[in-house]
Amino acid sequence: MAAGNDIYSLKDGTIPAQRQMVVDTGIAIELPRRTYGGVVARSGMASKHGIVVGGGVIDADYTYEIKVILRNHRNTSYELKACDCIAEPIVEKSKNTLCH
């Protein structure tokens, strides 16, 4: 069973060598109270293509489009296609006792 559902790229794009790109996903979610989310890399993209996900936290009150930062660690550009599986979202319980 997968840790999270896959997140897909909304459109084509090129990630230049040694650069990063913010990728639109077209999805928004509402997280339960006292949780937070994150977006993690797909191991295949990292090991095969040198593409990793830049960090970020999805707060429970964030309800806008989720965008994914993809970083290209290779010396060649990477061609991203619409509907490529680019990441997985993870939701965790907050350890912050001040959460509402």
C-alpha positions as CSV (number, residue, x, y, z in Angstrom):
1,M,0.0,0.0,0.0
2,A,1.4,3.4,-1.0
3,A,2.1,6.0,1.7
4,G,0.3,8.7,-0.3
5,N,-1.6,9.2,-3.5
6,D,0.4,10.3,-6.5
7,I,0.6,14.0,-7.5
8,Y,0.8,14.7,-11.2
9,S,2.1,17.6,-13.3
10,L,-0.6,19.7,-14.8
11,K,1.4,20.7,-17.9
12,D,4.6,20.2,-19.8
13,G,7.7,22.1,-18.8
14,T,11.5,22.0,-18.8
15,I,13.6,22.0,-15.7
16,P,17.0,23.4,-16.7
17,A,20.2,21.6,-15.6
18,Q,21.1,22.5,-12.0
19,R,18.0,24.6,-11.6
20,Q,14.5,24.3,-10.2
21,M,10.9,24.8,-11.3
22,V,7.6,25.3,-9.6
23,V,5.1,22.8,-11.0
24,D,1.4,23.4,-11.0
25,T,-0.7,20.4,-9.9
26,G,-4.3,21.8,-10.2
27,I,-5.3,20.2,-6.9
28,A,-6.2,21.8,-3.5
29,I,-6.9,19.9,-0.3
30,E,-8.3,20.7,3.1
31,L,-6.5,18.9,5.9
32,P,-8.1,17.8,9.1
33,R,-7.5,19.9,12.3
34,R,-4.3,19.2,14.1
35,T,-2.5,17.8,11.1
36,Y,-0.1,19.2,8.5
37,G,1.1,17.9,5.2
38,G,4.2,17.7,3.1
39,V,5.1,16.7,-0.4
40,V,7.8,14.1,-0.8
41,A,9.9,12.9,-3.8
42,R,9.2,9.9,-5.9
43,S,12.2,7.6,-5.5
44,G,12.2,6.7,-9.2
45,M,12.5,10.3,-10.3
46,A,15.3,10.9,-7.9
47,S,17.3,7.8,-8.7
48,K,16.7,7.7,-12.5
49,H,16.6,11.4,-13.4
50,G,18.2,13.4,-10.5
51,I,14.9,15.2,-9.8
52,V,14.1,15.8,-6.2
53,V,11.3,17.7,-4.4
54,G,12.1,21.0,-2.6
55,G,10.8,21.1,0.9
56,G,7.7,22.8,2.2
57,V,4.9,22.3,4.7
58,I,1.2,22.4,3.9
59,D,-0.5,23.9,7.0
60,A,-4.0,22.7,7.9
61,D,-5.5,26.1,7.0
62,Y,-3.8,26.3,3.5
63,T,-6.6,25.6,1.0
64,Y,-5.0,26.9,-2.2
65,E,-3.4,25.0,-5.1
66,I,-0.5,22.7,-4.1
67,K,2.5,23.5,-6.2
68,V,5.6,21.3,-6.2
69,I,9.2,22.6,-6.3
70,L,11.3,20.2,-8.5
71,R,15.0,20.5,-8.4
72,N,17.2,19.1,-11.2
73,H,20.6,17.9,-9.9
74,R,21.8,16.7,-13.3
75,N,23.9,18.6,-15.9
76,T,21.2,18.2,-18.5
77,S,17.7,19.6,-18.8
78,Y,14.7,17.4,-17.8
79,E,11.6,17.4,-19.9
80,L,8.5,17.2,-17.7
81,K,5.3,16.1,-19.4
82,A,1.7,16.8,-18.4
83,C,0.4,13.9,-16.2
84,D,3.9,12.8,-15.1
85,C,3.8,11.5,-11.6
86,I,6.0,13.9,-9.7
87,A,5.5,13.5,-5.9
88,E,3.4,12.1,-3.1
89,P,1.6,14.0,-0.4
90,I,2.0,12.9,3.2
91,V,-0.3,14.0,6.1
92,E,0.8,13.7,9.7
93,K,-0.6,14.6,13.1
94,S,0.8,17.8,14.5
95,K,2.9,17.6,17.6
96,N,2.3,21.2,18.4
97,T,0.0,21.3,21.5
98,L,-1.0,24.9,20.6
99,C,-2.8,23.8,17.5
100,H,-6.5,24.5,17.4
